[in-house]
């Protein structure tokens, strides 16, 4: 019974505007008809006779009843309007929180990379800061095919290596990134210019654009619950054969962790990426 009354109340609240229109129309017509003074005239039309009867039957009561209903509806609309303001206020608060998230989401991933590398990969252990780690996420088209990768976060103890390049689109078919995209994981501790061009598909221009000429690359794919690649995590060093203990397992755990975070925030992150202008270096 309580549930039925609740549903009736909801239906009434949803139709307040139409109910008000109906009652206002009825009051207006009633007032006009009263003004025509047809109550004291003789008519043979059944409809007009019915109207005459209504006019003769306590017209003040009828008019007052309709007016009271209109007053009640106005009060209900006022209460409902108050709820609109509350909803608007909550929406504004939510927007502020989203803006805060927008400003800090990149820093979140940067911080996670910093903690991970300092605790697990011993970045800067020799005080040379020859290492770097980068997180790339996949930009997909309407067919869910990957168009390119874009840099989400990066960390290095070396400020120069930590900088992001102006280029915001990375192909998935070249380099150690491409190998990880195809096979899930790639490690190469002896990369030079010739291997970069001959084995990993870099052009002369592409290789010359690389500021950090690393000799060791370890890249692992981030995958969603359907085993689709959604990003690549890349650790690298300018030292050859750089390989901290358990490197692959550690990268795998981090990749799974970042994949969960990205999957949770996917719609929000993707919408922000879509509004950025890669030519201006804008992601957010």
C-alpha positions in Angstrom: 0.0 0.0 0.0 2.8 2.4 0.9 4.6 1.6 -2.3 1.4 2.3 -4.3 1.0 5.7 -2.6 4.6 6.5 -3.3 4.2 5.7 -7.0 1.0 7.8 -7.1 2.9 10.7 -5.5 5.7 10.4 -8.0 3.3 10.3 -11.0 1.5 13.4 -9.7 4.8 15.3 -9.2 5.9 14.4 -12.7 2.6 15.7 -14.1 2.2 18.9 -12.1 2.7 21.2 -15.1 -0.1 19.4 -17.1 -2.4 19.3 -14.1 -1.9 23.0 -13.6 -2.7 23.7 -17.3 -5.9 21.6 -17.1 -7.1 23.4 -14.0 -6.2 26.8 -15.2 -8.1 26.2 -18.4 -11.1 24.9 -16.5 -11.1 28.0 -14.2 -10.8 30.3 -17.1 -13.6 28.7 -19.1 -15.8 28.6 -16.0 -15.2 32.3 -15.3 -16.0 33.2 -19.0 -19.2 31.1 -18.9 -20.2 32.7 -15.7 -19.6 36.1 -17.3 -22.0 35.2 -20.1 -24.8 34.8 -17.6 -26.3 31.7 -19.4 -27.7 30.3 -16.1 -30.9 32.3 -16.5 -31.4 31.6 -20.2 -33.4 28.8 -21.8 -31.4 26.3 -24.0 -32.3 22.9 -25.4 -28.8 21.6 -26.1 -27.9 18.9 -23.5 -24.4 20.2 -23.1 -25.5 23.8 -22.5 -28.2 22.5 -20.1 -25.5 20.6 -18.2 -23.4 23.8 -18.0 -26.5 25.7 -16.8 -26.9 23.1 -14.0 -23.2 23.5 -13.0 -23.6 27.3 -12.8 -26.7 27.0 -10.7 -25.1 24.5 -8.3 -23.0 26.6 -6.0 -20.8 28.4 -8.5 -18.7 29.9 -5.8 -17.9 26.5 -4.3 -16.8 25.2 -7.7 -14.7 28.2 -8.4 -13.1 28.1 -4.9 -12.4 24.4 -5.2 -10.6 24.8 -8.5 -8.6 27.8 -7.1 -7.6 25.8 -4.0 -6.3 23.0 -6.2 -4.3 25.5 -8.2 -2.9 27.0 -4.9 -1.9 23.5 -3.8 -0.2 22.8 -7.1 1.7 26.1 -6.8 2.9 25.1 -3.4 4.0 21.7 -4.6 5.8 23.3 -7.5 7.6 25.6 -5.1 8.7 22.6 -3.1 9.7 20.8 -6.2 11.6 23.8 -7.4 13.6 23.7 -4.2 14.6 20.2 -5.0 15.8 21.4 -8.4 18.1 23.9 -6.7 19.4 21.2 -4.5 20.1 19.0 -7.5 21.7 22.0 -9.3 23.9 22.6 -6.2 25.0 18.9 -6.1 25.7 19.0 -9.8 27.9 22.1 -9.4 29.8 20.3 -6.5 30.2 17.3 -8.7 31.6 19.5 -11.5 34.1 21.0 -9.1 35.2 17.5 -8.0 35.6 16.5 -11.7 37.7 19.6 -12.3 39.9 18.7 -9.4 40.2 15.2 -10.8 41.0 16.7 -14.2 43.8 18.7 -12.7 45.3 15.9 -10.7 44.7 12.7 -12.6 48.0 13.0 -14.5 49.8 13.7 -11.3 48.2 10.6 -9.8 49.8 8.4 -12.4 53.1 10.3 -12.2 53.1 9.7 -8.5 52.3 6.0 -8.8 55.2 5.6 -11.3 57.6 7.5 -9.0 56.8 5.3 -6.0 56.9 2.1 -8.0 60.3 2.9 -9.7 62.0 4.1 -6.5 60.7 1.2 -4.4 60.8 -1.6 -6.9 63.2 -0.8 -9.7 65.8 1.2 -7.8 65.7 4.2 -10.0 68.7 6.4 -9.4 70.5 3.8 -7.3 73.8 4.7 -8.9 73.0 8.4 -8.6 73.2 8.7 -12.4 69.5 8.7 -13.1 69.8 6.8 -16.3 66.4 5.3 -16.2 62.9 6.4 -17.2 59.4 4.9 -17.1 56.4 5.9 -19.2 52.8 5.0 -19.4 51.1 5.2 -22.8 47.3 4.7 -23.2 45.5 3.6 -26.4 43.4 6.0 -28.4 40.8 3.9 -30.2 38.4 4.8 -33.1 34.7 4.0 -33.4 35.5 0.4 -34.4 37.6 -0.1 -31.2 40.8 -0.3 -33.3 43.8 1.4 -31.8 44.7 4.6 -33.8 47.8 5.4 -31.7 49.2 5.6 -28.2 49.5 8.8 -26.2 51.6 9.6 -23.2 49.6 9.5 -20.0 52.4 9.8 -17.4 56.2 9.7 -17.1 58.8 9.6 -14.4 62.6 9.8 -14.2 65.0 11.1 -11.6 66.6 13.0 -14.5 64.6 16.2 -15.3 65.5 16.0 -19.0 64.3 12.5 -19.4 61.2 13.3 -17.5 60.1 15.9 -20.0 57.4 14.9 -22.5 58.0 15.4 -26.1 55.7 17.7 -28.1 54.7 14.7 -30.1 51.5 13.3 -28.6 50.8 10.3 -30.9 52.9 7.2 -30.9 52.4 4.4 -33.4 51.8 0.8 -32.2 53.8 -0.9 -34.9 57.4 0.2 -34.2 59.9 0.0 -31.4 59.7 -2.1 -28.3 56.3 -0.6 -27.8 55.1 -2.3 -31.0 56.7 -5.6 -29.9 54.8 -5.4 -26.5 51.6 -4.6 -28.3 51.9 -7.7 -30.5 53.3 -10.1 -28.0 52.4 -8.7 -24.6 56.0 -8.1 -23.4 59.3 -7.0 -24.9 62.8 -6.8 -23.3 65.9 -5.8 -25.2 69.1 -4.8 -23.3 71.2 -4.1 -26.4 69.5 -1.5 -28.5 71.5 0.8 -30.8 70.8 2.9 -33.8 71.1 0.1 -36.3 68.8 -2.2 -34.4 66.3 0.6 -33.9 66.1 1.1 -37.6 66.5 -2.4 -38.9 64.6 -4.4 -36.3 62.2 -2.0 -34.7 61.2 0.0 -37.7 62.4 3.5 -36.9 63.1 5.9 -39.8 66.1 8.2 -39.7 63.8 11.1 -38.7 62.0 9.1 -36.1 65.2 7.9 -34.5 66.8 11.3 -34.5 63.7 12.7 -32.7 64.3 10.4 -29.7 66.0 12.5 -27.0 66.7 9.6 -24.7 68.8 7.1 -26.7 68.2 4.1 -24.4 70.0 0.9 -24.8 67.6 -1.1 -22.6 63.9 -1.3 -23.1 61.3 -3.3 -21.2 57.7 -2.8 -22.3 54.6 -4.6 -21.2 51.0 -4.3 -22.4 48.0 -3.2 -20.3 45.0 -5.3 -21.0 41.3 -5.0 -20.1 39.1 -7.9 -18.8 38.6 -9.0 -22.5 42.3 -9.2 -23.0 42.4 -6.2 -25.3 45.4 -4.0 -25.2 44.6 -0.6 -23.7 48.1 0.7 -23.1 51.8 0.1 -22.8 54.1 0.5 -19.8 57.7 1.1 -20.8 60.8 1.1 -18.6 64.1 2.1 -20.2 67.7 3.0 -19.4 70.6 4.4 -21.4 72.7 1.6 -19.8 72.9 -1.7 -21.7 71.5 -4.8 -20.1 69.8 -2.9 -17.3 67.5 -5.4 -15.6 66.5 -5.1 -12.0 65.6 -8.4 -10.3 62.2 -9.7 -11.3 61.7 -6.9 -13.8 59.0 -8.6 -15.9 56.9 -9.7 -12.9 57.1 -6.3 -11.3 56.0 -4.6 -14.5 53.2 -7.1 -14.9 51.7 -6.3 -11.5 51.9 -2.6 -12.2 50.4 -3.0 -15.6 47.4 -4.9 -14.1 47.0 -2.2 -11.4 47.1 0.7 -13.9 44.7 -1.1 -16.2 42.2 -1.3 -13.4 42.5 2.4 -12.7 42.2 3.3 -16.3 39.2 1.0 -16.8 37.5 2.7 -13.9 38.2 6.2 -15.2 38.1 5.3 -18.9 35.1 7.4 -20.0 36.3 10.4 -18.2 39.9 10.1 -19.4 38.9 9.4 -23.0 36.6 12.4 -23.1 39.4 14.7 -21.9 41.8 13.3 -24.4 39.3 13.8 -27.2 39.0 17.5 -26.4 42.8 18.0 -26.4 44.7 19.4 -29.4 47.7 17.2 -30.1 49.2 19.9 -32.3 49.3 22.2 -29.3 50.6 19.6 -26.9 47.3 19.5 -25.1 46.0 16.2 -23.6 43.7 17.6 -21.0 
